Amino acid sequence: MEHGTVVAMKKVNAKSVILAYKMEAGVVKVITLYYTTKLDRLLKTKTVRGAWKRVK
């Protein structure tokens, strides 16, 4: 969770929803929303570039 940003993921049928958000003063601020069939590719790209870190 760098800069207070959290990434949440959920499978919806054959696709995945990935949401990057930040909590500020009790308000959720959406930064980016992805809706993709290529979850593995997106995760690999983001982690290799260092944009996202795996915490769990």
N, CA, C and O atoms as a Tripos MOL2 file, in Angstrom:
@<TRIPOS>MOLECULE
protein
  224   223    56     0     0
PROTEIN
NO_CHARGES

@<TRIPOS>ATOM
      1 N           0.8430   -1.1700    0.0000 N.3       1 MET1
      2 CA          0.0000    0.0000    0.0000 C.3       1 MET1
      3 C           0.8920    1.2380    0.0000 C.2       1 MET1
      4 O           1.1610    1.8200    1.0510 O.2       1 MET1
      5 N           1.3350    1.6230   -1.1520 N.am      2 GLU2
      6 CA          2.1990    2.7820   -1.2970 C.3       2 GLU2
      7 C           1.3510    4.0320   -1.4740 C.2       2 GLU2
      8 O           0.3810    4.0260   -2.2310 O.2       2 GLU2
      9 N           1.7120    5.0950   -0.7830 N.am      3 HIS3
     10 CA          0.9840    6.3640   -0.8550 C.3       3 HIS3
     11 C          -0.4690    6.2150   -0.4240 C.2       3 HIS3
     12 O          -1.3150    7.0160   -0.8200 O.2       3 HIS3
     13 N          -0.7670    5.2000    0.3840 N.am      4 GLY4
     14 CA         -2.1190    5.0100    0.8780 C.3       4 GLY4
     15 C          -3.0790    4.4170   -0.1390 C.2       4 GLY4
     16 O          -4.2850    4.3850    0.1030 O.2       4 GLY4
     17 N          -2.5750    3.9500   -1.2630 N.am      5 THR5
     18 CA         -3.4290    3.3850   -2.3050 C.3       5 THR5
     19 C          -3.5940    1.8870   -2.0950 C.2       5 THR5
     20 O          -2.6300    1.1790   -1.8030 O.2       5 THR5
     21 N          -4.8270    1.4140   -2.2470 N.am      6 VAL6
     22 CA         -5.1500   -0.0080   -2.0910 C.3       6 VAL6
     23 C          -5.6830   -0.5190   -3.4190 C.2       6 VAL6
     24 O          -6.4020    0.1900   -4.1230 O.2       6 VAL6
     25 N          -5.3230   -1.7680   -3.7640 N.am      7 VAL7
     26 CA         -5.8310   -2.3990   -4.9740 C.3       7 VAL7
     27 C          -6.6680   -3.5960   -4.5420 C.2       7 VAL7
     28 O          -6.1800   -4.4870   -3.8470 O.2       7 VAL7
     29 N          -7.9440   -3.6120   -4.9630 N.am      8 ALA8
     30 CA         -8.8510   -4.7190   -4.6460 C.3       8 ALA8
     31 C          -9.2250   -5.4190   -5.9420 C.2       8 ALA8
     32 O          -9.3720   -4.7810   -6.9850 O.2       8 ALA8
     33 N          -9.3800   -6.7680   -5.8680 N.am      9 MET9
     34 CA         -9.7050   -7.5390   -7.0590 C.3       9 MET9
     35 C         -10.8620   -8.4800   -6.7740 C.2       9 MET9
     36 O         -11.0030   -8.9910   -5.6630 O.2       9 MET9
     37 N         -11.6970   -8.7060   -7.7980 N.am     10 LYS10
     38 CA        -12.8050   -9.6500   -7.6870 C.3      10 LYS10
     39 C         -13.1160  -10.2260   -9.0590 C.2      10 LYS10
     40 O         -13.1370   -9.5050  -10.0560 O.2      10 LYS10
     41 N         -13.3600  -11.5470   -9.1020 N.am     11 LYS11
     42 CA        -13.7670  -12.2060  -10.3420 C.3      11 LYS11
     43 C         -15.2680  -12.0020  -10.5280 C.2      11 LYS11
     44 O         -16.0490  -12.1840   -9.5940 O.2      11 LYS11
     45 N         -15.6610  -11.6250  -11.7390 N.am     12 VAL12
     46 CA        -17.0630  -11.4760  -12.1110 C.3      12 VAL12
     47 C         -17.2480  -12.2510  -13.4110 C.2      12 VAL12
     48 O         -16.8550  -11.7980  -14.4860 O.2      12 VAL12
     49 N         -17.8520  -13.4240  -13.2880 N.am     13 ASN13
     50 CA        -17.9990  -14.3330  -14.4310 C.3      13 ASN13
     51 C         -16.6280  -14.6240  -15.0280 C.2      13 ASN13
     52 O         -15.7490  -15.0940  -14.3060 O.2      13 ASN13
     53 N         -16.4080  -14.3670  -16.3020 N.am     14 ALA14
     54 CA        -15.1270  -14.6740  -16.9470 C.3      14 ALA14
     55 C         -14.1490  -13.5180  -16.8640 C.2      14 ALA14
     56 O         -13.0080  -13.6450  -17.3080 O.2      14 ALA14
     57 N         -14.5690  -12.4000  -16.3050 N.am     15 LYS15
     58 CA        -13.7050  -11.2190  -16.2300 C.3      15 LYS15
     59 C         -13.3290  -10.9160  -14.7880 C.2      15 LYS15
     60 O         -13.8750  -11.5000  -13.8520 O.2      15 LYS15
     61 N         -12.3870   -9.9910  -14.6240 N.am     16 SER16
     62 CA        -11.9680   -9.5400  -13.3040 C.3      16 SER16
     63 C         -12.1370   -8.0280  -13.2050 C.2      16 SER16
     64 O         -11.9210   -7.2920  -14.1680 O.2      16 SER16
     65 N         -12.5260   -7.5900  -12.0200 N.am     17 VAL17
     66 CA        -12.6160   -6.1650  -11.7320 C.3      17 VAL17
     67 C         -11.4650   -5.8460  -10.7870 C.2      17 VAL17
     68 O         -11.3240   -6.4800   -9.7410 O.2      17 VAL17
     69 N         -10.6500   -4.8730  -11.1490 N.am     18 ILE18
     70 CA         -9.5350   -4.4330  -10.3190 C.3      18 ILE18
     71 C          -9.7550   -2.9600  -10.0380 C.2      18 ILE18
     72 O          -9.9090   -2.1560  -10.9570 O.2      18 ILE18
     73 N          -9.7700   -2.6160   -8.7590 N.am     19 LEU19
     74 CA        -10.0580   -1.2530   -8.3330 C.3      19 LEU19
     75 C          -8.9020   -0.7200   -7.5000 C.2      19 LEU19
     76 O          -8.5410   -1.3140   -6.4840 O.2      19 LEU19
     77 N          -8.3260    0.3890   -7.9210 N.am     20 ALA20
     78 CA         -7.3010    1.0820   -7.1370 C.3      20 ALA20
     79 C          -7.9940    2.2750   -6.4900 C.2      20 ALA20
     80 O          -8.6000    3.1030   -7.1700 O.2      20 ALA20
     81 N          -7.8940    2.3500   -5.1520 N.am     21 TYR21
     82 CA         -8.5730    3.4290   -4.4480 C.3      21 TYR21
     83 C          -7.7720    3.9080   -3.2470 C.2      21 TYR21
     84 O          -6.8000    3.2760   -2.8340 O.2      21 TYR21
     85 N          -8.1990    5.0360   -2.6970 N.am     22 LYS22
     86 CA         -7.5350    5.6470   -1.5580 C.3      22 LYS22
     87 C          -8.5920    6.1750   -0.6080 C.2      22 LYS22
     88 O          -9.5930    6.7430   -1.0430 O.2      22 LYS22
     89 N          -8.3750    5.9920    0.6920 N.am     23 MET23
     90 CA         -9.2770    6.5370    1.7130 C.3      23 MET23
     91 C          -8.7190    7.8800    2.1780 C.2      23 MET23
     92 O          -7.5660    7.9620    2.6030 O.2      23 MET23
     93 N          -9.5250    8.9220    2.1000 N.am     24 GLU24
     94 CA         -9.1140   10.2500    2.5680 C.3      24 GLU24
     95 C         -10.2490   10.8640    3.3700 C.2      24 GLU24
     96 O         -11.3300   11.1100    2.8350 O.2      24 GLU24
     97 N         -10.0110   11.1070    4.6310 N.am     25 ALA25
     98 CA        -10.9970   11.7210    5.5260 C.3      25 ALA25
     99 C         -12.3200   10.9580    5.5040 C.2      25 ALA25
    100 O         -13.3910   11.5650    5.4820 O.2      25 ALA25
    101 N         -12.2430    9.6220    5.5110 N.am     26 GLY26
    102 CA        -13.4400    8.8020    5.5370 C.3      26 GLY26
    103 C         -14.1600    8.6880    4.2100 C.2      26 GLY26
    104 O         -15.2580    8.1340    4.1570 O.2      26 GLY26
    105 N         -13.5740    9.1940    3.1390 N.am     27 VAL27
    106 CA        -14.1800    9.1450    1.8040 C.3      27 VAL27
    107 C         -13.3130    8.2710    0.9060 C.2      27 VAL27
    108 O         -12.0900    8.4050    0.8910 O.2      27 VAL27
    109 N         -13.9530    7.3780    0.1580 N.am     28 VAL28
    110 CA        -13.2310    6.5290   -0.7900 C.3      28 VAL28
    111 C         -13.0690    7.2910   -2.0970 C.2      28 VAL28
    112 O         -14.0500    7.7470   -2.6850 O.2      28 VAL28
    113 N         -11.8190    7.4260   -2.5490 N.am     29 LYS29
    114 CA        -11.5390    8.0800   -3.8290 C.3      29 LYS29
    115 C         -11.0230    7.0280   -4.8040 C.2      29 LYS29
    116 O          -9.9670    6.4350   -4.5860 O.2      29 LYS29
    117 N         -11.7780    6.8000   -5.8820 N.am     30 VAL30
    118 CA        -11.3880    5.8170   -6.8900 C.3      30 VAL30
    119 C         -10.3160    6.4360   -7.7800 C.2      30 VAL30
    120 O         -10.4830    7.5320   -8.3160 O.2      30 VAL30
    121 N          -9.2150    5.7080   -7.9200 N.am     31 ILE31
    122 CA         -8.1130    6.1750   -8.7500 C.3      31 ILE31
    123 C          -8.2200    5.5580  -10.1430 C.2      31 ILE31
    124 O          -8.1610    6.2650  -11.1490 O.2      31 ILE31
    125 N          -8.3800    4.2330  -10.1930 N.am     32 THR32
    126 CA         -8.4730    3.5320  -11.4680 C.3      32 THR32
    127 C          -9.3570    2.3090  -11.3070 C.2      32 THR32
    128 O          -9.3470    1.6630  -10.2590 O.2      32 THR32
    129 N         -10.1210    1.9920  -12.3410 N.am     33 LEU33
    130 CA        -10.9360    0.7860  -12.3770 C.3      33 LEU33
    131 C         -10.6190    0.0330  -13.6610 C.2      33 LEU33
    132 O         -10.7150    0.5850  -14.7570 O.2      33 LEU33
    133 N         -10.2390   -1.2440  -13.5130 N.am     34 TYR34
    134 CA         -9.9690   -2.1000  -14.6670 C.3      34 TYR34
    135 C         -11.0450   -3.1820  -14.7200 C.2      34 TYR34
    136 O         -11.4520   -3.6990  -13.6790 O.2      34 TYR34
    137 N         -11.5020   -3.5230  -15.9030 N.am     35 TYR35
    138 CA        -12.4310   -4.6240  -16.1320 C.3      35 TYR35
    139 C         -11.8160   -5.4300  -17.2630 C.2      35 TYR35
    140 O         -11.8540   -5.0090  -18.4190 O.2      35 TYR35
    141 N         -11.2460   -6.5900  -16.9380 N.am     36 THR36
    142 CA        -10.4040   -7.2840  -17.9110 C.3      36 THR36
    143 C         -10.5670   -8.7990  -17.8710 C.2      36 THR36
    144 O         -10.9730   -9.3680  -16.8580 O.2      36 THR36
    145 N         -10.2470   -9.4310  -18.9770 N.am     37 THR37
    146 CA        -10.1450  -10.8910  -19.0410 C.3      37 THR37
    147 C          -8.6910  -11.3170  -18.8860 C.2      37 THR37
    148 O          -8.4050  -12.5080  -18.7660 O.2      37 THR37
    149 N          -7.7760  -10.3630  -18.8850 N.am     38 LYS38
    150 CA         -6.3360  -10.6450  -18.8440 C.3      38 LYS38
    151 C          -5.7320  -10.2580  -17.4930 C.2      38 LYS38
    152 O          -4.7780   -9.4820  -17.4330 O.2      38 LYS38
    153 N          -6.2910  -10.7990  -16.4140 N.am     39 LEU39
    154 CA         -5.8450  -10.4640  -15.0640 C.3      39 LEU39
    155 C          -4.3770  -10.8090  -14.8560 C.2      39 LEU39
    156 O          -3.6190   -9.9840  -14.3440 O.2      39 LEU39
    157 N          -3.9660  -12.0040  -15.2400 N.am     40 ASP40
    158 CA         -2.5750  -12.4270  -15.0320 C.3      40 ASP40
    159 C          -1.5910  -11.4800  -15.7210 C.2      40 ASP40
    160 O          -0.5650  -11.1140  -15.1460 O.2      40 ASP40
    161 N          -1.9040  -11.0940  -16.9330 N.am     41 ARG41
    162 CA         -1.0220  -10.1840  -17.6880 C.3      41 ARG41
    163 C          -0.9390   -8.8130  -17.0080 C.2      41 ARG41
    164 O           0.1460   -8.2450  -16.8850 O.2      41 ARG41
    165 N          -2.0750   -8.2890  -16.5710 N.am     42 LEU42
    166 CA         -2.1050   -6.9860  -15.9050 C.3      42 LEU42
    167 C          -1.2990   -7.0220  -14.6010 C.2      42 LEU42
    168 O          -0.5010   -6.1210  -14.3410 O.2      42 LEU42
    169 N          -1.5070   -8.0590  -13.7830 N.am     43 LEU43
    170 CA         -0.7670   -8.1770  -12.5180 C.3      43 LEU43
    171 C           0.7350   -8.2920  -12.7520 C.2      43 LEU43
    172 O           1.5240   -7.6510  -12.0580 O.2      43 LEU43
    173 N           1.1290   -9.1070  -13.7260 N.am     44 LYS44
    174 CA          2.5600   -9.2750  -14.0200 C.3      44 LYS44
    175 C           3.1720   -7.9500  -14.4610 C.2      44 LYS44
    176 O           4.2380   -7.5660  -13.9790 O.2      44 LYS44
    177 N           2.5050   -7.2530  -15.3740 N.am     45 THR45
    178 CA          3.0150   -5.9770  -15.8790 C.3      45 THR45
    179 C           3.1780   -4.9630  -14.7580 C.2      45 THR45
    180 O           4.2140   -4.3050  -14.6610 O.2      45 THR45
    181 N           2.1670   -4.8320  -13.9120 N.am     46 LYS46
    182 CA          2.2010   -3.8390  -12.8300 C.3      46 LYS46
    183 C           3.2500   -4.1770  -11.7720 C.2      46 LYS46
    184 O           3.9130   -3.2750  -11.2590 O.2      46 LYS46
    185 N           3.4120   -5.4520  -11.4360 N.am     47 THR47
    186 CA          4.3860   -5.8160  -10.4100 C.3      47 THR47
    187 C           5.8200   -5.7630  -10.9390 C.2      47 THR47
    188 O           6.7240   -5.3530  -10.2110 O.2      47 THR47
    189 N           6.0450   -6.1680  -12.1840 N.am     48 VAL48
    190 CA          7.3910   -6.1110  -12.7660 C.3      48 VAL48
    191 C           7.8710   -4.6610  -12.8670 C.2      48 VAL48
    192 O           9.0350   -4.3720  -12.5890 O.2      48 VAL48
    193 N           6.9800   -3.7500  -13.2650 N.am     49 ARG49
    194 CA          7.3380   -2.3240  -13.3660 C.3      49 ARG49
    195 C           7.5280   -1.6750  -12.0000 C.2      49 ARG49
    196 O           8.1200   -0.6010  -11.8960 O.2      49 ARG49
    197 N           7.0240   -2.3310  -10.9510 N.am     50 GLY50
    198 CA          7.1390   -1.7620   -9.6190 C.3      50 GLY50
    199 C           5.9940   -0.8370   -9.2620 C.2      50 GLY50
    200 O           6.0350   -0.1680   -8.2290 O.2      50 GLY50
    201 N           4.9650   -0.7910  -10.1110 N.am     51 ALA51
    202 CA          3.8100    0.0720   -9.8350 C.3      51 ALA51
    203 C           2.9880   -0.4800   -8.6800 C.2      51 ALA51
    204 O           2.4430    0.2830   -7.8830 O.2      51 ALA51
    205 N           2.8970   -1.8120   -8.5860 N.am     52 TRP52
    206 CA          2.1540   -2.4670   -7.5190 C.3      52 TRP52
    207 C           3.0740   -3.4410   -6.8030 C.2      52 TRP52
    208 O           3.9960   -3.9950   -7.4020 O.2      52 TRP52
    209 N           2.8130   -3.6480   -5.5000 N.am     53 LYS53
    210 CA          3.5430   -4.6290   -4.7010 C.3      53 LYS53
    211 C           2.5480   -5.6150   -4.1240 C.2      53 LYS53
    212 O           1.4550   -5.2330   -3.7060 O.2      53 LYS53
    213 N           2.9270   -6.8880   -4.1000 N.am     54 ARG54
    214 CA          2.0610   -7.9140   -3.5140 C.3      54 ARG54
    215 C           2.2530   -7.8960   -1.9990 C.2      54 ARG54
    216 O           3.3850   -7.9570   -1.5190 O.2      54 ARG54
    217 N           1.1600   -7.8120   -1.2440 N.am     55 VAL55
    218 CA          1.2580   -7.7950    0.2060 C.3      55 VAL55
    219 C           0.6460   -9.0150    0.8620 C.2      55 VAL55
    220 O           0.9350   -9.2810    2.0290 O.2      55 VAL55
    221 N          -0.1820   -9.7620    0.1660 N.am     56 LYS56
    222 CA         -0.7670  -10.9790    0.7300 C.3      56 LYS56
    223 C          -0.5250  -12.1310   -0.1850 C.2      56 LYS56
    224 O          -0.9410  -13.2520    0.1090 O.2      56 LYS56
@<TRIPOS>BOND
     1     1     2 1
     2     2     3 1
     3     3     4 2
     4     3     5 am
     5     5     6 1
     6     6     7 1
     7     7     8 2
     8     7     9 am
     9     9    10 1
    10    10    11 1
    11    11    12 2
    12    11    13 am
    13    13    14 1
    14    14    15 1
    15    15    16 2
    16    15    17 am
    17    17    18 1
    18    18    19 1
    19    19    20 2
    20    19    21 am
    21    21    22 1
    22    22    23 1
    23    23    24 2
    24    23    25 am
    25    25    26 1
    26    26    27 1
    27    27    28 2
    28    27    29 am
    29    29    30 1
    30    30    31 1
    31    31    32 2
    32    31    33 am
    33    33    34 1
    34    34    35 1
    35    35    36 2
    36    35    37 am
    37    37    38 1
    38    38    39 1
    39    39    40 2
    40    39    41 am
    41    41    42 1
    42    42    43 1
    43    43    44 2
    44    43    45 am
    45    45    46 1
    46    46    47 1
    47    47    48 2
    48    47    49 am
    49    49    50 1
    50    50    51 1
    51    51    52 2
    52    51    53 am
    53    53    54 1
    54    54    55 1
    55    55    56 2
    56    55    57 am
    57    57    58 1
    58    58    59 1
    59    59    60 2
    60    59    61 am
    61    61    62 1
    62    62    63 1
    63    63    64 2
    64    63    65 am
    65    65    66 1
    66    66    67 1
    67    67    68 2
    68    67    69 am
    69    69    70 1
    70    70    71 1
    71    71    72 2
    72    71    73 am
    73    73    74 1
    74    74    75 1
    75    75    76 2
    76    75    77 am
    77    77    78 1
    78    78    79 1
    79    79    80 2
    80    79    81 am
    81    81    82 1
    82    82    83 1
    83    83    84 2
    84    83    85 am
    85    85    86 1
    86    86    87 1
    87    87    88 2
    88    87    89 am
    89    89    90 1
    90    90    91 1
    91    91    92 2
    92    91    93 am
    93    93    94 1
    94    94    95 1
    95    95    96 2
    96    95    97 am
    97    97    98 1
    98    98    99 1
    99    99   100 2
   100    99   101 am
   101   101   102 1
   102   102   103 1
   103   103   104 2
   104   103   105 am
   105   105   106 1
   106   106   107 1
   107   107   108 2
   108   107   109 am
   109   109   110 1
   110   110   111 1
   111   111   112 2
   112   111   113 am
   113   113   114 1
   114   114   115 1
   115   115   116 2
   116   115   117 am
   117   117   118 1
   118   118   119 1
   119   119   120 2
   120   119   121 am
   121   121   122 1
   122   122   123 1
   123   123   124 2
   124   123   125 am
   125   125   126 1
   126   126   127 1
   127   127   128 2
   128   127   129 am
   129   129   130 1
   130   130   131 1
   131   131   132 2
   132   131   133 am
   133   133   134 1
   134   134   135 1
   135   135   136 2
   136   135   137 am
   137   137   138 1
   138   138   139 1
   139   139   140 2
   140   139   141 am
   141   141   142 1
   142   142   143 1
   143   143   144 2
   144   143   145 am
   145   145   146 1
   146   146   147 1
   147   147   148 2
   148   147   149 am
   149   149   150 1
   150   150   151 1
   151   151   152 2
   152   151   153 am
   153   153   154 1
   154   154   155 1
   155   155   156 2
   156   155   157 am
   157   157   158 1
   158   158   159 1
   159   159   160 2
   160   159   161 am
   161   161   162 1
   162   162   163 1
   163   163   164 2
   164   163   165 am
   165   165   166 1
   166   166   167 1
   167   167   168 2
   168   167   169 am
   169   169   170 1
   170   170   171 1
   171   171   172 2
   172   171   173 am
   173   173   174 1
   174   174   175 1
   175   175   176 2
   176   175   177 am
   177   177   178 1
   178   178   179 1
   179   179   180 2
   180   179   181 am
   181   181   182 1
   182   182   183 1
   183   183   184 2
   184   183   185 am
   185   185   186 1
   186   186   187 1
   187   187   188 2
   188   187   189 am
   189   189   190 1
   190   190   191 1
   191   191   192 2
   192   191   193 am
   193   193   194 1
   194   194   195 1
   195   195   196 2
   196   195   197 am
   197   197   198 1
   198   198   199 1
   199   199   200 2
   200   199   201 am
   201   201   202 1
   202   202   203 1
   203   203   204 2
   204   203   205 am
   205   205   206 1
   206   206   207 1
   207   207   208 2
   208   207   209 am
   209   209   210 1
   210   210   211 1
   211   211   212 2
   212   211   213 am
   213   213   214 1
   214   214   215 1
   215   215   216 2
   216   215   217 am
   217   217   218 1
   218   218   219 1
   219   219   220 2
   220   219   221 am
   221   221   222 1
   222   222   223 1
   223   223   224 2
@<TRIPOS>SUBSTRUCTURE
     1 MET1         2 RESIDUE 1 A MET
     2 GLU2         6 RESIDUE 1 A GLU
     3 HIS3        10 RESIDUE 1 A HIS
     4 GLY4        14 RESIDUE 1 A GLY
     5 THR5        18 RESIDUE 1 A THR
     6 VAL6        22 RESIDUE 1 A VAL
     7 VAL7        26 RESIDUE 1 A VAL
     8 ALA8        30 RESIDUE 1 A ALA
     9 MET9        34 RESIDUE 1 A MET
    10 LYS10       38 RESIDUE 1 A LYS
    11 LYS11       42 RESIDUE 1 A LYS
    12 VAL12       46 RESIDUE 1 A VAL
    13 ASN13       50 RESIDUE 1 A ASN
    14 ALA14       54 RESIDUE 1 A ALA
    15 LYS15       58 RESIDUE 1 A LYS
    16 SER16       62 RESIDUE 1 A SER
    17 VAL17       66 RESIDUE 1 A VAL
    18 ILE18       70 RESIDUE 1 A ILE
    19 LEU19       74 RESIDUE 1 A LEU
    20 ALA20       78 RESIDUE 1 A ALA
    21 TYR21       82 RESIDUE 1 A TYR
    22 LYS22       86 RESIDUE 1 A LYS
    23 MET23       90 RESIDUE 1 A MET
    24 GLU24       94 RESIDUE 1 A GLU
    25 ALA25       98 RESIDUE 1 A ALA
    26 GLY26      102 RESIDUE 1 A GLY
    27 VAL27      106 RESIDUE 1 A VAL
    28 VAL28      110 RESIDUE 1 A VAL
    29 LYS29      114 RESIDUE 1 A LYS
    30 VAL30      118 RESIDUE 1 A VAL
    31 ILE31      122 RESIDUE 1 A ILE
    32 THR32      126 RESIDUE 1 A THR
    33 LEU33      130 RESIDUE 1 A LEU
    34 TYR34      134 RESIDUE 1 A TYR
    35 TYR35      138 RESIDUE 1 A TYR
    36 THR36      142 RESIDUE 1 A THR
    37 THR37      146 RESIDUE 1 A THR
    38 LYS38      150 RESIDUE 1 A LYS
    39 LEU39      154 RESIDUE 1 A LEU
    40 ASP40      158 RESIDUE 1 A ASP
    41 ARG41      162 RESIDUE 1 A ARG
    42 LEU42      166 RESIDUE 1 A LEU
    43 LEU43      170 RESIDUE 1 A LEU
    44 LYS44      174 RESIDUE 1 A LYS
    45 THR45      178 RESIDUE 1 A THR
    46 LYS46      182 RESIDUE 1 A LYS
    47 THR47      186 RESIDUE 1 A THR
    48 VAL48      190 RESIDUE 1 A VAL
    49 ARG49      194 RESIDUE 1 A ARG
    50 GLY50      198 RESIDUE 1 A GLY
    51 ALA51      202 RESIDUE 1 A ALA
    52 TRP52      206 RESIDUE 1 A TRP
    53 LYS53      210 RESIDUE 1 A LYS
    54 ARG54      214 RESIDUE 1 A ARG
    55 VAL55      218 RESIDUE 1 A VAL
    56 LYS56      222 RESIDUE 1 A LYS
